[in-house]
Structure formats: structure tokens, C-alpha cells
Amino acid sequence: MKKKVIIVIAAAILLLALFTPIKSSVNDGGTTVYSAILYKVIIWHQIDYHIPGGFKTGTEIHFFPNNFHDLEYYTK
């Protein structure tokens, strides 16, 4: 019984580590990036004079294994 409890606790800690995001801000107009091991969420607010209004806005979600690229990769 004690072994099952330890396995459940270890699995919960592993899942927590895989899904806990780290927030970072980019100095390009206000883009925010949330990165975890299994996903990356990019909330765009980037200065772009080619777009009406002057800002690229929107939200992108990238899942493993495509979440390890630099932000420059996603702007293309």
C-alpha cells in the first residue's frame, strides 16, 4: 500500500514539472511567452508596421517537440 502512494506522489510531481510554465516577456512591443517542457504559449503584441494598426496580435500554442525553438522561428 505504501509503495502505491509513493508512485502516485512521484507521478503527480512529474506531471507538475512537465506542465508548470515559466513566464518571459519580450521587448518587442509586449509579447509574452509561457514555456513549459510540453508546450509553449505565445501571446503576440509585436510592433510591425506592415500590419494595419502597427501591431501583430494573437495567441499561438505549440506542443512538444515543436516548442523548443527561439521566438524568431515563430515569426516567419
C-alpha positions as CSV (number, residue, x, y, z in Angstrom):
1,M,0.0,0.0,0.0
2,K,2.8,2.4,0.9
3,K,4.5,1.7,-2.5
4,K,1.4,2.7,-4.4
5,V,1.2,6.0,-2.5
6,I,4.8,6.8,-3.4
7,I,4.2,6.0,-7.0
8,V,1.2,8.3,-7.1
9,I,3.0,11.1,-5.5
10,A,6.0,10.7,-7.8
11,A,3.7,10.8,-10.9
12,A,2.0,13.9,-9.6
13,I,5.3,15.7,-9.1
14,L,6.4,14.6,-12.6
15,L,3.2,15.9,-14.2
16,L,3.6,19.2,-12.2
17,A,7.1,19.6,-13.5
18,L,6.0,18.9,-17.1
19,F,3.1,21.4,-17.1
20,T,4.4,24.3,-15.0
21,P,5.1,27.3,-17.2
22,I,7.8,29.9,-17.0
23,K,6.7,33.4,-18.0
24,S,9.0,35.6,-20.0
25,S,8.5,39.0,-21.7
26,V,10.0,40.1,-24.9
27,N,11.0,43.7,-25.5
28,D,9.3,43.9,-28.9
29,G,6.1,45.7,-28.0
30,G,4.7,43.5,-25.3
31,T,4.9,39.9,-26.4
32,T,4.6,37.4,-23.5
33,V,5.8,33.8,-23.7
34,Y,4.8,30.9,-21.3
35,S,7.1,28.0,-21.7
36,A,6.9,24.5,-20.2
37,I,8.5,21.2,-21.1
38,L,5.4,20.0,-23.0
39,Y,4.1,23.3,-24.5
40,K,4.7,26.9,-25.3
41,V,2.1,29.7,-25.4
42,I,2.9,32.9,-27.2
43,I,0.7,35.9,-26.7
44,W,1.8,38.3,-29.5
45,H,1.9,42.0,-29.2
46,Q,4.7,42.8,-31.5
47,I,5.4,46.1,-33.4
48,D,5.0,45.5,-37.1
49,Y,4.5,48.5,-39.4
50,H,3.4,46.3,-42.3
51,I,0.2,45.3,-40.5
52,P,-2.7,47.9,-40.2
53,G,-2.7,49.2,-36.7
54,G,1.1,48.7,-36.3
55,F,1.0,45.6,-34.1
56,K,0.9,41.9,-34.7
57,T,-1.5,40.4,-32.1
58,G,-2.8,37.0,-31.4
59,T,-2.1,33.8,-29.5
60,E,-0.2,30.7,-30.6
61,I,0.1,27.3,-28.8
62,H,3.0,24.9,-29.8
63,F,3.2,21.4,-28.3
64,F,6.2,19.1,-27.8
65,P,8.5,18.7,-29.7
66,N,7.9,22.0,-31.7
67,N,8.1,24.1,-28.6
68,F,11.9,24.4,-28.2
69,H,12.5,26.9,-31.0
70,D,13.5,30.5,-30.5
71,L,10.9,33.2,-30.9
72,E,12.4,34.2,-34.2
73,Y,11.4,30.8,-35.6
74,Y,7.7,31.5,-35.0
75,T,7.7,35.0,-36.6
76,K,8.4,33.5,-40.0
